[in-house]
Amino acid sequence: EADLRAFEQMVADIPEVRECHMLNGEIDFILKIVAPDLQSFQHILTTRLTPAPNVEHVKTSLTIRTSKALPGVPVT
């Protein structure tokens, strides 16, 4: 639990990390990172995330296109 909270605090201090969600299963966390360009994204990845304590590996995917993005949750 201490390692999980330390990771959450570390990503809370990175302004480009806009969302951090803990998952169950094989992956512990999924992050949404917003950067102005690929070079900036790589810098965050290589200087902040991959060298962080207790980070075994990082898997990335880049958004190519967004076809739907609705804020909030529809509650009736």
N, C-alpha and C positions, 0 to 999 in steps of 0.2 A: 504494500500500500504506500509506503514511504517513497519508493521509486516512482510509482505512478503519479503521486502528488508533486514530486520534484519535476517530472517531465511537464506536467500541466502548468506549473509555475514558470518553467523555462520558456514554453511557447507563449505564455501570456505576456511575456516581456518582448516578444517579436511583433512589431506592429503590422508586418505583412501577413501574419497568420490571422486570418479573419474568423475562422471557426476551428474548433478542436472538439472532436467527439470520441469518447471511449466506446469501443466495440467489444462484442464477445466473439469468441472464436479465435482463429489464427492471427488476425491483425488486432493489435491493441488500440491504436488510435488512427483516425483519419483526420487530416488537416485540410483546410481550404486556405491556400496562400495566394495573395494577389500581388503581382510584381509588374513593373512597367515594361520589362522585357526579359528575354530568356537569360541574358547574362546576370541580371539582378537576381532572378530566381535561382540560378546555379550558385551564386554567391551565398545566398541564405542557406541553401542546401549543404554546401561544402564547408561553410564556416560556423553555422549554428546548429544544424540538425544532425548530420552524420557524425560529427565528433562529440556529440553530447554524451555524457555518462549514461549507461544503461540503454543506449540505442544500438540494437544489434544490426538492423538493416533498415533501409528506407526504400520504398517502392513508389515511383512517381508516375503520374498520368497527367497530361496536359489537356485542357479543354480546347477542342477544335471549334465547336459551335454549340450554342445553347438554343434549343428549340422551344423550351418552355421554362419559365422561372416565375412562380407565383409566390409572393411573400405570405407568411402566416399559415394558419391551419383553418380549413373551412369547418366551422362548427354550426350546427343547426339546432 
